[in-house]
Amino acid sequence: MAGERILLVEDNPQNRRLAQFLLKSQGYIVYEATTGEEALELARAHLPDLILMDLQLPGLDGFTTTKALKADDLTRRIPVIALTAYAMKGDREKALEAGCGGYIPKPIDTKEFPVAVSRYLALARGGGAGLGHPQSDEG
């Protein structure tokens, strides 16, 4: 839905630009963070409808950042979706254990990415029942 707020947490400039372009072209308001620390600040300041979290970040990684978001009364209800290339074995499981409600694989697929984000937002609007796997989790 146009106007929904998304916090994009991605340290890779090319991935960040591509994701931002795809999200803004769908009418979303996009806040950007390149570190976990910055993500925590922006999440508290803007209370986005969805957070897209890269797992491999400098400083606080995506796992630690997600755990901190879920431990905070102000941000715990914001759905966090991992953005990952599954570079490390077990990252998917660790993301879910940290509190991510699902994941979107990288590299970003320009057709599937906006669809997956839209589905995650729809699930979140519906109370989060089933939040976890609106897109194929293969990849």
QUIDA-V440228 format. One line per field, one symbol per residue. ss: DSSP state (a for helix, b for strand, c for the rest). phi: phi as a letter, one per 40 degrees, with the letter a starting at -180 (. if undefined). A space follows every 50 residues. Layout:
# QUIDA-V440228
ss: ???
phi: ???
This chain:
# QUIDA-V440228
ss: ccccbbbbbcccaaaaaaaaaaaaacccbbbbbccaaaaaaaaaaacccb bbbbcccccccaaaaaaaaaacccccccbbbbbbccccccaaaaaaaacc cbbbbccccccaaaaaaaaaaaaaacccccccccccccc
phi: .dgcbbccbaccdccccccddcccccgccbbbbbbccccccccccbfcca bbbcccbcgcccccccdcccccdcbccccbbcbacfcbdgcdcccccchc ciabcbccccccdccccdccccccccggcgdiacbdcch
